[in-house]
Amino acid sequence: MFRRVLVVFLAMGLLVVPGTAVAVQAEASLPDEPRAERGDEALARGILVRTENPTRTTLRAFDEFLPLSQALLRAEQVAQEPGVTWAEPDLVLGPSDITIPNDPLFDQQWSLWEGGSTDDVSVRAPLIWGIDSGDPGVVVAVIDTGVAAHPDLAARVIAGYDFVSDIAMANDGNGWDANPADPGDWISQADINSGEFSSGCDLTASTWHGTHVAGIIAAQWNNEYGISGAAPNVTVQNVRGLGKCGGTISDIAAAIRWAAGDTVVDELTGIAVPMNPTPADVINLSLGGASACTRTMADAVSTARALGSVVIAAAGNEAAPVSSYLPANCPGALAVAATDATGAQASYSNFGVTAGQIFIAAPGGGGGRGILSTDNTGLTSPAQPDFDVKAGTSMATPLVAAAAALIASSGVTGPGAIEQQLGAAVRSFPVTGGQDCTLVTCGAGLLSFDLLAAAIALDGERGTVRGRNGVLVDGTTLGLPEGELVTPYTKFPGETSYTRGVGVRRVSVVSDTRGEFTWQRRTGKKIYVYFRSASGEQSKRVIIPA
């Protein structure tokens, strides 16, 4: 029995590093550790103030640049003024906030960072890493060909499920099962002659497509090996939906629903698949085929969003209107177009004809350069871990998925809220003189991680606790998870110490000095506490990790 096949977006104009294998050599000019671990504070030039009547945002400039900790204290004071809706520091972003990892191949990852103020083509990822590199508790499901074993992915990838039901396409001897590893998706002449596959299948070596996508999202960073992922501390869940010659709509739809945390039943056996213990915050779909959105796929995307997953889909590589390519054309899926190494619309990228059909654009390769990521040397079955370049909207999509994961890491929840911040994290498309992107053809703009920085740094709940005789008693609920004693990341001796009662979800702050403590949740894993003396003359920061 043959099934309708959805063909994966194969890398367009595949680029190969000479000699296939990439030599891994340390770069002496790079620092030994990321700036984020050295405790540097961002600077602010003033306070942005939103008023109710009239509704507007104004800047109250400081006489001099102030550390973020001091700026937050002043912003909180301003926020209490009559008629003020909110107030927040106007952060200064630039070279002082760049976090360059020591991964030796990072200098080849032009899609993440070209460097300097004239960088018009990359997503400028290092400008956010000093603020947030992702939370391991945030899960990005990569529904693809599976992920092959790789040292740069071992710490970041967790097992999901294999949803390739057709045994010939699965190439692993069975249908749905709990092993989503990629066995290889090569197509031989014997495969073509067998009649078991779609007539659109071509001779090809194994693509290791899912391995490449996973590395773009979350390859381990700062480990003196290989590359860095765009959100290097988030978790990738390996969910297999593609095999030899692609995958079926029914299988891929089941994979989407399962990844989001829905109940899925194997229609062939009638047995329910074990529930996903780590439902995805973000679902990456670097796959698709030429078709209107089907009811099955539309229902899967809708279900995923209802369960809290952001669904991000590649626009496709046919240089055609995205309206004829699913799942990017399905309601609720965020379609991603690709730009090339010049910043222009990639020649292969599908595009929008009317506003809103493409959500956003990101580098996908082309213009003489591809996207470097994790790979495998095997022409058929898995062989040795490797790094190689590919190009396509398949490569642009995981950059957007990574940005969404960073937003989720900041504590923002729900597809709508994440989508809103993601859509705002864009800059104008560069003018290249070539096939330039427009707001219609390529969406809201070019993804720019640096524009996530302020939202991530300042998003979340805030509050103030006041002490008497140096003791702040239990009573301020911060929502920290229960568990072991909370130890400060940074501690100012003789001034602050922190303990937390087990089971009461509270933090007690003890100080040798009378004063006021202001706390702010930046991520689901950290509380930033700012100490101010009674006179208000001093300000210090303490970070409490959960």
C-alpha positions as CSV (number, residue, x, y, z in Angstrom):
1,M,0.0,0.0,0.0
2,F,1.4,3.3,-1.0
3,R,1.0,6.5,0.9
4,R,1.1,10.1,-0.3
5,V,4.6,11.4,0.4
6,L,5.6,14.7,1.8
7,V,9.1,15.4,0.6
8,V,11.5,17.1,2.9
9,F,12.9,20.4,1.9
10,L,16.2,19.2,0.7
11,A,19.2,21.6,0.9
12,M,19.2,23.8,-2.1
13,G,22.6,24.2,-3.8
14,L,24.3,22.0,-1.2
15,L,27.7,23.3,-0.4
16,V,30.5,21.0,0.8
17,V,33.5,21.9,2.8
18,P,36.6,20.8,0.8
19,G,37.7,17.4,2.0
20,T,34.2,16.8,3.6
21,A,35.5,16.6,7.1
22,V,36.1,19.9,8.8
23,A,39.3,20.2,10.8
24,V,38.8,21.3,14.4
25,Q,41.4,23.8,15.6
26,A,41.4,26.1,18.5
27,E,41.2,29.8,17.7
28,A,43.7,31.6,19.9
29,S,42.0,35.0,19.6
30,L,38.8,33.9,21.3
31,P,38.2,34.2,25.0
32,D,38.4,31.1,27.3
33,E,34.8,31.6,28.6
34,P,31.7,33.5,27.5
35,R,31.2,36.9,28.8
36,A,28.0,35.8,30.4
37,E,29.9,33.9,33.0
38,R,32.1,36.9,34.0
39,G,29.3,38.8,35.8
40,D,29.4,42.0,33.6
41,E,26.3,44.2,33.8
42,A,24.6,45.8,30.9
43,L,24.5,49.6,30.9
44,A,21.5,51.9,30.5
45,R,21.3,55.5,29.2
46,G,18.0,56.3,30.8
47,I,14.5,55.1,31.5
48,L,11.8,54.5,29.0
49,V,8.4,55.6,30.4
50,R,5.0,54.7,29.1
51,T,2.2,57.0,30.2
52,E,-1.6,56.5,30.1
53,N,-2.9,59.9,29.1
54,P,-1.6,60.7,26.6
55,T,-0.4,57.2,25.6
56,R,3.2,57.6,24.7
57,T,6.7,56.4,25.5
58,T,9.3,59.0,26.5
59,L,13.0,58.8,27.5
60,R,14.3,60.2,30.7
61,A,18.0,60.3,30.1
62,F,20.6,59.9,32.9
63,D,23.4,62.3,33.3
64,E,25.7,59.3,32.8
65,F,25.4,55.7,31.8
66,L,24.3,53.5,34.7
67,P,24.6,49.8,35.4
68,L,21.4,47.8,34.8
69,S,21.0,47.2,38.6
70,Q,20.9,50.9,39.4
71,A,18.7,51.7,36.4
72,L,16.2,49.1,37.4
73,L,15.9,50.7,40.9
74,R,15.2,54.1,39.3
75,A,12.8,52.6,36.9
76,E,10.8,51.0,39.7
77,Q,10.5,54.4,41.4
78,V,9.3,56.0,38.2
79,A,6.7,53.2,37.7
80,Q,5.0,54.3,40.9
81,E,4.3,57.8,39.7
82,P,0.7,58.7,38.9
83,G,-0.2,58.1,35.3
84,V,2.8,55.8,34.5
85,T,1.9,52.4,33.0
86,W,5.4,51.0,33.1
87,A,9.0,52.1,33.2
88,E,12.1,50.2,32.1
89,P,15.8,50.9,31.5
90,D,16.9,51.9,28.0
91,L,19.7,49.4,27.6
92,V,22.8,50.0,25.6
93,L,23.6,47.0,23.3
94,G,26.8,46.8,21.4
95,P,30.3,45.3,21.4
96,S,30.5,45.4,25.2
97,D,27.7,42.9,25.3
98,I,29.1,40.4,22.7
99,T,29.7,36.9,24.0
100,I,32.0,35.0,21.6
101,P,32.2,31.3,22.3
102,N,35.5,29.4,22.0
103,D,34.1,26.9,19.5
104,P,36.8,26.7,16.8
105,L,34.4,26.8,13.9
106,F,32.3,29.7,15.1
107,D,34.1,32.1,12.8
108,Q,32.5,30.2,9.9
109,Q,29.0,30.6,11.3
110,W,28.3,33.8,9.4
111,S,24.5,33.3,9.9
112,L,25.0,33.9,13.6
113,W,27.6,36.6,13.6
114,E,29.6,38.5,10.9
115,G,30.9,41.0,13.5
116,G,30.8,44.7,13.8
117,S,28.2,47.4,13.4
118,T,28.0,46.8,9.7
119,D,26.7,43.2,10.0
120,D,23.6,43.3,7.9
121,V,23.3,39.6,7.1
122,S,23.5,37.6,10.4
123,V,21.0,37.2,13.2
124,R,23.6,38.8,15.6
125,A,23.3,36.0,18.1
126,P,26.2,36.9,20.4
127,L,24.5,40.1,21.3
128,I,21.9,38.1,23.2
129,W,24.1,35.4,24.7
130,G,25.5,37.7,27.3
131,I,21.9,38.1,28.6
132,D,20.5,34.7,28.0
133,S,21.7,31.6,26.1
134,G,18.6,29.5,26.8
135,D,17.1,27.4,29.5
136,P,17.5,23.6,29.4
137,G,13.9,23.3,30.5
138,V,12.7,24.8,27.2
139,V,12.2,22.1,24.6
140,V,12.3,22.5,20.8
141,A,10.9,19.4,19.0
142,V,12.7,18.8,15.7
143,I,10.4,16.8,13.5
144,D,12.7,15.6,10.8
145,T,14.8,12.6,9.6
146,G,16.0,11.9,13.2
147,V,19.3,12.9,14.7
148,A,22.5,10.9,14.4
149,A,24.9,10.6,17.4
150,H,27.2,13.6,17.5
151,P,29.5,15.0,20.3
152,D,28.3,18.5,19.8
153,L,24.7,17.4,20.3
154,A,25.0,14.8,23.0
155,A,24.4,17.2,25.9
156,R,21.5,19.0,24.2
157,V,19.3,16.3,22.5
158,I,16.8,14.1,24.2
159,A,15.0,11.1,22.7
160,G,11.5,11.5,21.4
161,Y,9.7,9.0,19.1
162,D,9.8,7.6,15.6
163,F,6.6,8.2,13.6
164,V,7.7,6.8,10.3
165,S,5.1,4.0,9.8
166,D,6.0,2.7,6.3
167,I,8.7,0.0,6.8
168,A,10.5,0.8,3.5
169,M,10.5,4.5,4.2
170,A,11.5,4.0,7.9
171,N,14.6,2.0,6.9
172,D,15.0,0.6,10.5
173,G,13.0,-2.6,10.2
174,N,9.8,-1.4,11.8
175,G,7.2,1.3,12.0
176,W,6.4,3.6,14.9
177,D,8.8,3.0,17.8
178,A,10.6,4.6,20.6
179,N,13.9,5.0,18.7
180,P,14.0,8.2,16.6
181,A,17.7,7.9,15.7
182,D,18.4,8.6,12.0
183,P,19.4,5.3,10.3
184,G,20.1,7.1,7.0
185,D,17.7,8.2,4.2
186,W,19.7,7.3,1.1
187,I,18.0,6.4,-2.1
188,S,19.6,3.8,-4.3
189,Q,18.8,2.7,-7.9
190,A,17.4,-0.5,-6.4
191,D,15.1,1.6,-4.2
192,I,13.8,3.4,-7.3
193,N,13.4,0.2,-9.3
194,S,11.5,-1.5,-6.4
195,G,8.4,0.6,-6.9
196,E,8.0,1.0,-3.1
197,F,8.7,4.8,-3.2
198,S,7.2,7.9,-4.8
199,S,8.1,8.5,-8.4
200,G,9.6,11.8,-7.3
201,C,12.5,10.1,-5.4
202,D,16.0,10.8,-6.8
203,L,19.3,9.0,-6.2
204,T,20.9,10.5,-3.1
205,A,23.2,9.8,-0.3
206,S,21.9,10.2,3.3
207,T,21.2,13.8,4.0
208,W,21.5,13.8,7.8
209,H,19.0,16.6,7.6
210,G,17.7,16.4,11.1
211,T,21.2,16.3,12.6
212,H,22.0,19.5,10.7
213,V,18.8,21.2,11.9
214,A,19.4,20.2,15.5
215,G,22.9,21.6,15.5
216,I,21.7,25.0,14.2
217,I,19.4,25.2,17.2
218,A,21.4,23.9,20.1
219,A,24.9,22.6,19.3
220,Q,26.9,22.8,22.6
221,W,28.8,26.1,22.9
222,N,32.0,27.1,24.5
223,N,33.3,23.5,24.6
224,E,36.3,24.1,22.4
225,Y,34.8,21.8,19.8
226,G,32.9,22.4,16.6
227,I,30.2,25.0,16.4
228,S,27.7,26.8,18.6
229,G,24.0,26.6,18.4
230,A,21.8,29.7,18.2
231,A,20.2,28.9,21.5
232,P,23.0,26.7,22.9
233,N,21.4,25.8,26.3
234,V,17.9,24.8,25.3
235,T,16.9,21.2,24.8
236,V,16.2,19.6,21.4
237,Q,13.8,16.7,21.3
238,N,14.4,14.3,18.4
239,V,11.1,13.4,16.8
240,R,11.4,11.4,13.6
241,G,8.7,12.0,10.9
242,L,10.8,11.6,7.7
243,G,12.6,8.6,6.2
244,K,13.7,7.5,2.8
245,C,12.0,9.8,0.3
246,G,10.3,11.9,2.9
247,G,7.3,11.2,5.1
248,T,3.5,11.0,5.0
249,I,1.1,13.7,6.2
250,S,-0.5,11.3,8.6
251,D,2.8,10.4,10.2
252,I,4.0,14.0,10.4
253,A,0.7,15.2,11.8
254,A,0.9,12.5,14.5
255,A,4.4,13.6,15.3
256,I,3.3,17.3,15.7
257,R,0.5,16.4,18.0
258,W,2.7,14.1,20.1
259,A,5.5,16.6,20.4
260,A,3.0,19.2,21.7
261,G,1.7,16.7,24.4
262,D,-1.4,15.3,22.7
263,T,-2.6,11.7,23.0
264,V,-1.7,9.8,19.8
265,V,-3.0,6.4,18.9
266,D,-1.2,4.1,16.3
267,E,-4.0,3.5,13.8
268,L,-2.4,0.3,12.7
269,T,-2.3,-1.3,16.1
270,G,-4.9,0.7,18.0
271,I,-2.3,1.2,20.8
272,A,-1.7,4.6,22.3
273,V,1.8,6.0,22.0
274,P,3.3,6.8,25.4
275,M,2.7,10.4,26.2
276,N,5.5,12.9,25.6
277,P,7.0,13.5,29.1
278,T,8.5,16.9,27.9
279,P,6.0,18.6,25.6
280,A,7.6,21.1,23.3
281,D,7.5,24.8,23.7
282,V,8.6,25.1,20.1
283,I,8.1,22.8,17.1
284,N,10.5,23.0,14.2
285,L,9.2,21.8,10.8
286,S,12.0,22.0,8.2
287,L,9.9,20.0,5.8
288,G,7.0,20.3,3.4
289,G,5.5,19.7,0.1
290,A,3.6,21.4,-2.7
291,S,-0.1,21.3,-1.6
292,A,-2.8,23.3,-0.1
293,C,-3.0,22.9,3.7
294,T,-4.9,19.6,4.3
295,R,-7.4,19.2,7.1
296,T,-5.1,16.7,8.8
297,M,-2.2,19.0,8.9
298,A,-4.3,22.1,9.8
299,D,-5.8,20.1,12.7
300,A,-2.3,19.1,13.9
301,V,-1.0,22.6,13.9
302,S,-4.1,23.9,15.6
303,T,-3.9,21.2,18.3
304,A,-0.2,22.0,18.9
305,R,-0.9,25.7,19.4
306,A,-3.8,25.0,21.7
307,L,-1.5,22.9,23.8
308,G,1.0,25.7,24.0
309,S,3.5,24.9,21.3
310,V,4.8,27.5,18.8
311,V,4.9,25.9,15.3
312,I,7.5,27.2,12.9
313,A,7.7,25.9,9.4
314,A,10.0,26.4,6.4
315,A,8.5,28.3,3.5
316,G,10.0,25.9,1.0
317,N,12.7,25.9,-1.7
318,E,10.8,26.2,-5.0
319,A,11.0,30.0,-5.6
320,A,7.2,29.9,-5.6
321,P,4.4,31.4,-3.6
322,V,4.3,30.0,-0.1
323,S,0.5,29.7,-0.4
324,S,1.0,26.5,-2.3
325,Y,3.4,24.8,0.2
326,L,2.3,23.1,3.4
327,P,2.6,23.1,6.3
328,A,4.0,26.7,6.0
329,N,0.6,27.7,4.5
330,C,-1.4,26.2,7.4
331,P,-3.2,28.6,9.8
332,G,-1.2,29.1,12.9
333,A,2.2,27.9,11.4
334,L,4.8,30.7,11.2
335,A,6.3,30.5,7.8
336,V,10.0,31.3,7.4
337,A,11.7,32.6,4.3
338,A,15.4,32.5,3.7
339,T,18.0,35.2,3.0
340,D,21.4,34.5,1.4
341,A,24.9,35.5,2.5
342,T,24.4,39.0,1.0
343,G,21.1,39.6,2.9
344,A,19.0,39.4,-0.2
345,Q,16.0,37.0,-0.6
346,A,17.6,33.6,-1.4
347,S,17.0,32.7,-5.0
348,Y,15.4,29.4,-4.0
349,S,13.2,30.7,-1.2
350,N,9.4,30.6,-1.4
351,F,7.8,33.9,-0.8
352,G,4.6,35.7,0.1
353,V,2.3,37.3,-2.4
354,T,0.2,39.1,0.1
355,A,1.2,40.5,3.5
356,G,1.2,38.0,6.3
357,Q,1.8,34.8,4.3
358,I,5.5,34.9,5.4
359,F,6.0,35.5,9.1
360,I,9.8,36.3,9.2
361,A,13.0,35.8,7.3
362,A,16.4,34.4,8.5
363,P,19.7,33.4,6.9
364,G,19.4,30.1,5.0
365,G,22.5,30.2,2.8
366,G,23.2,31.0,-0.8
367,G,25.2,33.8,-2.4
368,G,28.3,31.5,-2.3
369,R,28.0,30.4,1.4
370,G,25.9,27.7,3.2
371,I,25.0,27.2,6.8
372,L,27.6,25.2,8.8
373,S,26.2,22.7,11.3
374,T,26.5,19.2,12.7
375,D,26.6,16.4,10.1
376,N,27.7,12.8,9.5
377,T,30.2,11.3,7.0
378,G,28.0,8.3,6.2
379,L,26.8,8.0,2.6
380,T,24.2,5.5,3.7
381,S,24.3,4.4,7.4
382,P,25.7,6.6,10.1
383,A,29.5,6.7,10.1
384,Q,31.6,9.5,11.8
385,P,30.4,12.8,13.3
386,D,31.2,15.7,11.0
387,F,30.4,19.3,10.3
388,D,29.2,20.5,6.9
389,V,27.2,23.2,5.1
390,K,23.7,23.1,3.6
391,A,21.4,25.8,2.3
392,G,17.6,26.1,2.2
393,T,14.7,27.4,4.2
394,S,15.3,24.3,6.2
395,M,18.3,26.1,7.7
396,A,16.6,29.4,8.2
397,T,13.7,27.8,10.2
398,P,15.7,26.5,13.1
399,L,17.2,30.0,13.6
400,V,13.7,31.3,14.2
401,A,12.9,28.3,16.4
402,A,16.0,29.1,18.5
403,A,14.9,32.7,18.9
404,A,11.4,31.5,20.0
405,A,13.1,29.2,22.5
406,L,15.1,32.1,24.0
407,I,11.9,34.0,24.4
408,A,10.3,31.0,26.2
409,S,13.5,30.8,28.3
410,S,12.7,34.3,29.6
411,G,9.5,33.1,31.1
412,V,7.1,34.1,28.3
413,T,4.5,31.4,27.7
414,G,1.9,30.7,25.1
415,P,2.2,30.8,21.3
416,G,0.5,34.1,21.0
417,A,2.9,35.9,23.4
418,I,6.0,34.3,22.0
419,E,4.9,35.0,18.5
420,Q,4.3,38.7,19.3
421,Q,7.8,39.1,20.7
422,L,9.4,37.1,17.9
423,G,7.7,39.2,15.3
424,A,9.1,42.4,16.9
425,A,12.6,41.1,17.0
426,V,13.4,42.1,13.4
427,R,15.3,44.7,11.6
428,S,14.8,46.2,8.1
429,F,16.0,44.1,5.2
430,P,19.3,45.2,3.8
431,V,19.4,46.8,0.3
432,T,21.7,44.6,-1.8
433,G,20.8,45.6,-5.3
434,G,19.8,42.0,-5.9
435,Q,16.5,40.2,-5.2
436,D,15.8,42.3,-2.1
437,C,13.2,41.2,0.4
438,T,10.1,43.2,1.1
439,L,7.5,43.1,3.9
440,V,5.3,41.1,1.6
441,T,7.8,38.6,0.1
442,C,9.9,37.9,3.3
443,G,7.7,38.9,6.2
444,A,8.1,41.4,9.1
445,G,11.9,41.7,8.7
446,L,15.2,39.9,9.2
447,L,15.4,38.1,12.4
448,S,17.7,39.9,14.8
449,F,18.6,38.3,18.2
450,D,19.9,41.6,19.6
451,L,16.3,43.0,19.5
452,L,15.3,40.2,21.9
453,A,17.7,41.4,24.5
454,A,15.7,44.1,26.2
455,A,12.6,42.0,26.4
456,I,14.4,39.0,27.8
457,A,16.3,41.0,30.3
458,L,13.3,42.9,31.6
459,D,10.4,40.5,31.1
460,G,8.7,38.9,34.0
461,E,7.4,39.6,37.5
462,R,8.9,42.3,39.7
463,G,8.5,43.2,43.3
464,T,10.0,44.9,46.3
465,V,10.6,43.5,49.8
466,R,11.5,45.7,52.8
467,G,13.5,44.7,55.8
468,R,13.6,45.8,59.4
469,N,16.8,45.6,61.4
470,G,18.4,43.9,58.4
471,V,16.0,40.9,58.2
472,L,13.5,40.3,55.4
473,V,11.1,37.6,56.8
474,D,9.3,35.0,54.8
475,G,6.4,36.4,53.1
476,T,7.4,37.3,49.6
477,T,6.4,34.4,47.3
478,L,8.7,34.2,44.3
479,G,7.5,30.9,42.8
480,L,10.8,29.1,43.0
481,P,10.7,25.4,42.7
482,E,10.9,23.4,45.9
483,G,14.1,21.6,46.6
484,E,17.6,22.3,48.0
485,L,18.9,25.4,49.6
486,V,19.3,28.3,47.3
487,T,22.8,29.6,47.0
488,P,23.6,33.0,45.5
489,Y,25.5,33.1,42.2
490,T,27.1,36.3,43.3
491,K,27.4,37.2,47.0
492,F,28.5,40.4,48.6
493,P,30.2,39.3,51.9
494,G,28.8,40.8,55.0
495,E,25.7,42.2,53.3
496,T,23.5,39.5,51.9
497,S,22.7,35.8,52.3
498,Y,19.8,33.8,51.1
499,T,17.9,30.8,52.4
500,R,14.6,29.3,51.4
501,G,12.2,27.3,53.4
502,V,11.6,23.9,51.8
503,G,8.0,23.5,50.7
504,V,7.0,27.1,51.3
505,R,8.2,28.4,48.0
506,R,9.7,31.5,49.6
507,V,13.0,33.3,49.8
508,S,14.2,34.9,53.0
509,V,16.8,37.6,52.6
510,V,19.1,38.5,55.5
511,S,21.2,41.6,55.5
512,D,23.6,43.2,57.8
513,T,22.4,46.6,56.7
514,R,18.9,48.0,56.9
515,G,17.6,48.6,53.4
516,E,15.4,47.7,50.6
517,F,15.7,44.7,48.2
518,T,14.2,44.7,44.8
519,W,13.9,41.4,42.9
520,Q,13.1,40.7,39.3
521,R,12.5,37.4,37.6
522,R,14.4,37.3,34.3
523,T,14.1,33.6,33.5
524,G,12.3,30.7,35.0
525,K,15.6,29.6,36.6
526,K,16.9,32.8,38.1
527,I,16.0,35.6,40.4
528,Y,17.9,38.8,40.2
529,V,18.0,40.7,43.6
530,Y,19.2,44.2,43.8
531,F,20.3,45.6,47.2
532,R,20.0,49.2,48.1
533,S,21.1,50.8,51.3
534,A,18.7,52.7,53.5
535,S,20.0,56.0,52.1
536,G,19.6,54.7,48.5
537,E,23.2,55.6,47.7
538,Q,24.4,52.1,46.9
539,S,23.2,49.4,44.6
540,K,24.4,45.9,44.3
541,R,23.2,42.8,42.4
542,V,22.8,39.2,43.6
543,I,21.6,36.4,41.4
544,I,19.7,33.5,42.8
545,P,19.6,30.4,40.6
546,A,17.0,27.8,41.4
